[in-house]
């Protein structure tokens, strides 16, 4: 039983919040996700003090907006942050000034492509101030008037009010298998009042966590770790504080923009031909219409951190980008569709179930195995295809090819082959070598 009526209803709970790098809206979002994640997933929130060095970056200050508005000199309100958090440029500096049109105009932002929408603009590290409005409203504003711009914002450096991220972990049947390592699922919770980018990826990840909790991976599989936080800086801060985790991570998947009606696209790992790429291509080959893209092709996000220099964990990305409403207030729940969210969860689940349960069989025998003597022969009348592949499978137990790769080589279903290979392991004829780590040794 899910603690939400639908993924879209869960999304709608945190969609309106002022979710930016470090903010009260982000904290509330993580609290909501903690309630939505499956019991026993060890949901944990960590907070990092503003200004803390994290590799070549630093943790940003908490951003608090007490009020923000633009009005005429006579007091007619034109824009108000209370009505739409996109009306100000994210991380705008405080301002309280009366300005001429010529002074104000450089601080106004609009979208030429969507003239009736309010764009989302951010200046997280390039500090300035500004207001966002529709092009239609911009064109209507009198040029001869003077305007009062008010932004009462605060940048809090109190260590107790730092940037928060959250993680959870779902283990396979029988509990964690440390030798197998972990698979990492990421989705970012920032971006105020954006539904598809990336509230949709967040709820898709929550659904995936429930599926893996209700139907755990086979014993000995990877544990699956879920991460939620601010894009780029959040995953950098998390990994910088948990460098010991990096060698244990055997793969990752970044989920975003999964709720609109576009076809799904997947982005390769930086390795491009890794086992994880092979699994993704196989899963997507059964989907029908989809798109395959290079690593870090637009839109590039936290996979650049996880699969980047000094970390190098193979990481895919899955999304339905591009879409017209991107980075405007037209990116709202109206463009989110439950079946699209669920389809993305279906694809992600198939990738994770194969890759996280895969391993490299290493023989502990010499010569061909006496199959019938060990109860390993398969009657051709019961399974002709597997009977024909028995020796081809057995002869690849050299610790160089994974079960998935062996299944691909013989043209059979992964789960059928894995079930058969597991019988060799139960007889003590092979050992399961884990998928190797790609993390550098330094």
Order of alpha helices (4+ residues) and beta strands (2+ residues): alpha-alpha-beta-beta-beta-beta-beta-beta-alpha-beta-beta-alpha-beta-beta-beta-alpha-beta-alpha-alpha-beta-beta-alpha-beta-alpha-beta-alpha-beta-alpha-beta-alpha-alpha-beta
